Structure formats: C-alpha cells, structure tokens
Amino acid sequence: MRLVFAGTPEPAVPSLRRLIESKRHEVVGVVTRPDAVAGRGRKVTRSPIGLLADEHGIPVFTPKRPSEPEFIEQLTALAPDCCPVVAYGALLPEAVLDIPRYGWINLHFSLLPAWRGAAPVQAALLAGDEYTGAATFRIEKGLDTGPVFGTMTEKIQITDTAGTLLERLAEAGAQLLESTLDGVEDGTVQAVPQPLDGISYAPKVDPEAGHIRWDQPALAIGRRVRAVTPAPGAWTELDGKRLKLGPVDLVEETLPARTVDVRKTGVYVGTATTAVRLTQVQPPGKRMMPALDWARGARLEPGTVFE
C-alpha cells in the first residue's frame, strides 16, 4: 500500500522505521508537527519523525493544522491507500480522514477502551495497572473511540518508568501496526467496535503532575514518580528551590511526613505511610546525581523537611 505516516516524538520512530523497511508497503510521505524550539540552547529542532524521514528522502509535511487547505491538497495529490498514525499530536478533520481509502489507522499505547487520550502509559502507571499494551484502531471523530483491529499485551514491571515502558511498547507496537496494515490490505482483519464498559481517560501530563506531595502514601508517591519519569519529571521543593527526583524505593520503616533522614545507606523521606529512599536527585542547574552524594554536598541539617 501507499502510506502517508503521521507521527512526531521518539516513540513513533520504531513504527516508521519498520514501515520504511517493509517490502510490501511504500511510505510516500510523512506528516509531523512543525519544527519547535527545544533544549537549553533554544534551537529550532526537527521532530524525531521528521529527521528519520529526511534520512530516507521521504517528503515531510508540517502543517500547523491538518485542516489547512494547502495540506489537504498535498495529501490528496499523494493518493495514499492508508495513513498510519503514532503519536502525531493533532486532531484530524473529517476532510482529511476521508482521503485514504482504508482510512487512518492509529497505534495507541493502551488496551482500548482503557486510557483513551494523550498519556495512556503515564495513566497506567499512576493507577498501578498490572498489565497494559497497545491497540490499532481506525480513527474517527471521537477521542480514540474507533473500532479496534488488533491488540498486544505487556506486563508492567515493578521498576518500570513511563520511559522504559513506552520504549517496549513502541517496539512491540511497531510490529502490531505493520501486521494490521498487512491484514487490512489482504482483507484478513476486521475492525471490531470498542466495548462500552471499561472506558477510562488519560489527559495530557503537565509539569504540575510531577509535584510530589509527601502527605500521600508511599505507594502512590512511588507510582507518581515512575509515571512522570523521564518527562515532565518528578520534583519537590527545599528552601524555595525545585529539586528533581528520580525513581524512589519503598522501605518498611516510618518517618514523619516530609522529613529527610540522611544515613550511610541512603536518603530517606517520610510519607503518610512508610518512608521512601531517594535514588537520584537533580539540584537546580546541575545534572542528576546519586541522592547520597547530593545530601552530603548539601550538608542537610537534622530535621530537614521538604516543602
């Protein structure tokens, strides 16, 4: 099939790479979000999907909105049979959805109808789900409501962060997406409507979601830190300055909530239940470092508490 691939961030790269390497499909165009300012140097940067397409000489389209008449004309001229989508980041209007004869097929990183929305992996970790996965479905007007072609399941490990879990789902999901496209072309797979029960939503995660409240239970804090790692990142405050946190270990002893206790074995913080042990910390303007190295350098006084 002639494919126009739509995607933007790094988790979409395995899918585009797999389709480029496919022997039965041809990627004739790529749609991605416009180049954006990123990094400490505030340089204008191409999206990971745009960079991969450039490497292979594939035409790249970066409309501010997919509803732009010029983009609709460009897409129509490409005459795609199908448009696979992975984390593109913009809503598609009906005029665009109607162009490919097999429609737009999205790879979503959850077991639909669970965790529809922008941050399904983070939501699964926050909720303490034992399993998650990925699903391919046909895009329609609703938010991730379209009928499902296929799914794959992934067990969530106790040490998983959003980053490690998404990396595994991106690789396994790429295979699912390719097999879905193969089946659609062959007529061997059919989209099945999503069930009406089990629907949940995963809104976009903003920096405030990483703010750790030490008056919450240790289990909830551990889940939150892992859910926002590596982005937007977990953080707390000390002396009015923001301190970024890496994943925490749960321990059995107790400390007063917010109290920081520095020992030879690590840096411990009290919560509403049992304490947690910090693994890594990033002070303002510095790199992430072992928590114990940070605490020794900061020379924390006994009885120090996070704000």
C-alpha positions as CSV (number, residue, x, y, z in Angstrom):
1,M,0.0,0.0,0.0
2,R,1.0,3.6,-0.5
3,L,1.3,5.1,3.0
4,V,1.5,8.6,4.5
5,F,2.8,8.2,8.0
6,A,1.8,10.7,10.7
7,G,3.8,11.0,13.9
8,T,6.0,13.2,15.9
9,P,8.0,12.0,19.0
10,E,10.6,9.3,19.5
11,P,8.1,6.5,20.4
12,A,6.8,6.8,16.8
13,V,10.2,6.1,15.3
14,P,10.2,2.3,15.5
15,S,6.9,2.2,13.6
16,L,8.0,4.5,10.8
17,R,11.4,2.7,10.5
18,R,9.6,-0.7,10.3
19,L,7.3,0.6,7.6
20,I,10.1,2.1,5.6
21,E,11.9,-1.3,5.7
22,S,8.7,-3.1,4.7
23,K,8.8,-5.0,1.4
24,R,5.1,-4.7,0.7
25,H,4.3,-1.1,1.7
26,E,5.7,2.2,0.4
27,V,5.9,5.3,2.6
28,V,5.3,8.2,0.2
29,G,5.1,11.0,2.7
30,V,5.4,11.9,6.4
31,V,3.2,14.3,8.4
32,T,4.7,15.6,11.6
33,R,4.3,18.6,13.9
34,P,6.2,21.8,12.9
35,D,9.8,22.3,14.0
36,A,9.9,23.6,17.5
37,V,12.3,25.3,19.9
38,A,13.8,22.8,22.3
39,G,16.7,22.2,24.7
40,R,18.8,24.6,26.8
41,G,20.2,26.3,23.6
42,R,16.6,27.0,22.5
43,K,17.3,25.9,19.0
44,V,14.7,25.1,16.4
45,T,14.6,21.3,16.2
46,R,13.1,18.9,13.7
47,S,10.9,16.2,15.3
48,P,12.4,12.7,15.5
49,I,9.9,11.5,12.8
50,G,10.9,14.4,10.6
51,L,14.6,13.6,11.0
52,L,14.1,9.9,10.1
53,A,12.0,10.8,7.0
54,D,14.8,13.3,5.9
55,E,17.4,10.5,6.2
56,H,15.4,8.4,3.8
57,G,14.5,11.2,1.4
58,I,10.8,11.0,2.2
59,P,8.7,14.2,1.7
60,V,7.8,15.8,5.0
61,F,4.7,17.9,5.7
62,T,4.5,20.1,8.8
63,P,1.1,21.9,8.8
64,K,0.2,23.9,11.8
65,R,-3.2,22.5,11.5
66,P,-4.2,19.5,9.3
67,S,-7.3,21.4,8.3
68,E,-5.2,23.8,6.2
69,P,-6.4,23.7,2.5
70,E,-2.8,23.5,1.2
71,F,-2.1,20.4,3.3
72,I,-5.4,18.8,2.2
73,E,-4.4,19.4,-1.4
74,Q,-0.9,17.9,-0.8
75,L,-2.3,14.8,0.9
76,T,-4.9,14.3,-1.9
77,A,-2.1,14.5,-4.5
78,L,-0.1,11.8,-2.8
79,A,-3.1,9.4,-3.1
80,P,-2.4,7.3,-0.1
81,D,-4.1,4.0,0.4
82,C,-3.8,4.3,4.2
83,C,-2.4,6.7,6.7
84,P,-0.8,5.0,9.8
85,V,-0.6,7.3,12.9
86,V,1.6,7.1,16.0
87,A,1.5,10.0,18.5
88,Y,1.0,12.7,15.8
89,G,-0.3,15.2,18.3
90,A,-3.1,17.0,16.4
91,L,-6.8,16.3,15.7
92,L,-7.6,15.3,12.2
93,P,-10.6,16.9,10.4
94,E,-13.2,14.8,8.5
95,A,-11.9,16.2,5.2
96,V,-8.5,14.6,5.9
97,L,-9.9,11.4,7.3
98,D,-11.8,10.7,4.1
99,I,-8.8,10.9,1.8
100,P,-7.2,7.4,2.1
101,R,-9.4,4.6,1.0
102,Y,-8.5,2.4,4.1
103,G,-8.7,5.4,6.4
104,W,-6.3,6.4,9.1
105,I,-5.1,3.6,11.4
106,N,-3.7,4.7,14.8
107,L,-1.3,2.8,17.1
108,H,-2.3,3.7,20.7
109,F,-0.4,2.6,23.7
110,S,-3.1,1.2,25.8
111,L,-5.6,-1.7,25.8
112,L,-8.6,0.3,24.5
113,P,-11.1,1.4,25.7
114,A,-8.9,1.8,28.8
115,W,-6.9,5.0,28.9
116,R,-8.1,6.9,25.8
117,G,-6.2,10.2,25.5
118,A,-2.8,11.8,25.4
119,A,-0.9,10.0,28.2
120,P,-2.0,6.3,28.4
121,V,1.3,5.0,29.7
122,Q,1.6,7.5,32.5
123,A,-2.0,6.8,33.5
124,A,-1.5,3.1,33.6
125,L,1.5,3.6,36.0
126,L,-0.4,6.1,38.2
127,A,-3.3,3.6,38.5
128,G,-1.0,0.7,39.4
129,D,-2.2,-1.4,36.5
130,E,-0.6,-4.8,36.3
131,Y,-0.8,-5.0,32.5
132,T,-1.1,-2.6,29.7
133,G,-0.5,-2.9,25.9
134,A,-1.1,-1.3,22.6
135,A,-4.0,-1.3,20.1
136,T,-4.5,-0.4,16.5
137,F,-7.8,1.2,15.6
138,R,-9.5,3.2,12.8
139,I,-9.6,6.9,13.6
140,E,-13.0,8.6,13.7
141,K,-14.3,11.8,15.1
142,G,-14.3,10.8,18.7
143,L,-11.2,10.7,21.0
144,D,-9.7,7.2,20.5
145,T,-13.2,5.7,20.0
146,G,-12.8,4.0,16.7
147,P,-13.1,0.2,16.1
148,V,-10.1,-1.9,17.0
149,F,-8.1,-4.1,14.6
150,G,-5.7,-5.7,17.0
151,T,-4.0,-5.6,20.4
152,M,-0.9,-6.7,22.2
153,T,-0.3,-7.0,25.9
154,E,2.6,-6.0,28.0
155,K,3.2,-6.7,31.8
156,I,4.2,-3.7,33.8
157,Q,7.4,-4.3,35.7
158,I,7.8,-3.0,39.3
159,T,10.8,-0.9,38.2
160,D,9.2,0.5,35.0
161,T,9.1,4.2,34.4
162,A,7.0,5.8,31.7
163,G,10.2,5.9,29.6
164,T,11.1,2.3,29.9
165,L,7.5,1.0,29.4
166,L,6.9,3.3,26.4
167,E,10.1,2.1,24.8
168,R,9.0,-1.5,25.0
169,L,5.5,-0.7,23.8
170,A,6.9,1.4,20.9
171,E,9.0,-1.6,19.6
172,A,6.3,-4.2,20.1
173,G,3.6,-1.8,18.8
174,A,5.5,-1.3,15.5
175,Q,5.1,-4.9,14.7
176,L,1.4,-4.8,15.6
177,L,0.9,-1.8,13.3
178,E,2.7,-3.5,10.4
179,S,0.7,-6.7,10.8
180,T,-2.5,-4.7,11.0
181,L,-1.7,-2.9,7.7
182,D,-0.9,-6.2,6.1
183,G,-4.2,-7.6,7.2
184,V,-6.2,-4.6,6.1
185,E,-4.7,-4.9,2.6
186,D,-5.3,-8.6,2.5
187,G,-8.8,-8.3,3.9
188,T,-7.9,-10.7,6.7
189,V,-8.6,-8.4,9.7
190,Q,-11.7,-6.6,10.6
191,A,-12.2,-3.7,13.0
192,V,-14.3,-4.5,16.0
193,P,-16.2,-1.8,17.9
194,Q,-14.9,-1.0,21.3
195,P,-16.9,-2.2,24.3
196,L,-19.0,0.3,26.2
197,D,-17.6,-0.7,29.6
198,G,-14.1,-0.2,30.9
199,I,-13.7,3.2,29.4
200,S,-11.1,5.5,31.1
201,Y,-9.3,8.6,30.1
202,A,-5.6,9.7,30.2
203,P,-5.3,13.5,29.8
204,K,-2.0,15.2,29.0
205,V,0.5,15.2,31.9
206,D,1.8,18.7,32.7
207,P,4.8,19.6,35.0
208,E,2.5,20.1,38.0
209,A,1.7,16.4,37.8
210,G,5.3,15.7,38.9
211,H,4.9,17.7,42.1
212,I,5.3,15.2,45.0
213,R,3.0,15.6,48.0
214,W,4.7,13.8,50.9
215,D,1.5,13.6,52.8
216,Q,0.4,10.9,50.4
217,P,1.0,7.1,50.9
218,A,4.5,5.8,49.8
219,L,2.9,3.5,47.2
220,A,1.1,6.4,45.5
221,I,4.3,8.5,45.6
222,G,6.4,5.7,44.0
223,R,3.8,5.3,41.2
224,R,3.7,9.0,40.5
225,V,7.5,9.4,40.3
226,R,7.7,6.5,37.9
227,A,4.8,7.8,35.8
228,V,6.4,11.2,35.2
229,T,9.9,9.9,34.6
230,P,11.6,11.0,32.4
231,A,9.1,13.7,31.4
232,P,7.9,16.0,32.7
233,G,9.8,14.8,35.8
234,A,9.1,14.4,39.5
235,W,10.0,17.3,41.8
236,T,9.8,18.6,45.3
237,E,11.0,21.8,47.0
238,L,13.7,22.6,49.5
239,D,14.4,26.1,50.7
240,G,12.2,27.5,48.0
241,K,14.1,25.8,45.2
242,R,12.9,22.9,43.0
243,L,14.6,19.6,43.3
244,K,14.0,17.0,40.6
245,L,13.7,13.3,41.7
246,G,14.5,10.0,40.1
247,P,12.5,6.8,41.0
248,V,12.2,6.0,44.7
249,D,12.5,2.8,46.6
250,L,9.8,1.8,49.1
251,V,11.0,0.8,52.5
252,E,9.3,-0.6,55.6
253,E,10.2,1.8,58.3
254,T,8.4,5.0,59.1
255,L,9.4,8.7,59.4
256,P,7.3,11.8,59.9
257,A,5.9,13.0,56.5
258,R,8.3,15.3,54.6
259,T,11.2,14.6,57.0
260,V,14.6,13.9,55.3
261,D,16.9,11.5,57.0
262,V,20.4,11.1,55.6
263,R,22.2,7.8,56.5
264,K,25.1,5.7,55.2
265,T,22.6,3.5,53.5
266,G,20.8,6.3,51.7
267,V,18.5,9.3,51.8
268,Y,15.1,8.6,53.3
269,V,11.9,10.7,53.3
270,G,8.8,10.2,55.3
271,T,5.3,9.9,53.8
272,A,1.8,9.3,55.0
273,T,2.7,5.6,55.4
274,T,6.1,4.2,55.3
275,A,9.2,6.0,54.1
276,V,10.8,6.0,50.7
277,R,14.5,6.0,49.7
278,L,15.6,8.5,47.1
279,T,17.8,7.1,44.4
280,Q,18.7,10.1,42.3
281,V,18.4,13.9,42.7
282,Q,18.9,16.8,40.4
283,P,19.6,20.2,42.1
284,P,18.9,23.4,40.2
285,G,21.4,23.9,37.4
286,K,23.1,20.6,37.9
287,R,22.9,17.1,36.5
288,M,21.1,14.1,38.0
289,M,23.3,12.6,40.7
290,P,23.1,9.8,43.4
291,A,20.9,11.1,46.2
292,L,23.5,10.4,48.9
293,D,26.1,12.5,47.0
294,W,23.7,15.3,46.8
295,A,22.8,15.1,50.5
296,R,26.4,15.1,51.6
297,G,27.2,18.1,49.4
298,A,24.1,20.0,50.6
299,R,25.0,19.3,54.2
300,L,21.5,18.9,55.3
301,E,20.7,19.6,58.9
302,P,18.9,17.0,61.1
303,G,15.2,17.5,60.9
304,T,15.3,19.0,57.3
305,V,11.8,18.8,55.7
306,F,10.7,19.1,52.1
307,E,8.2,21.9,51.5
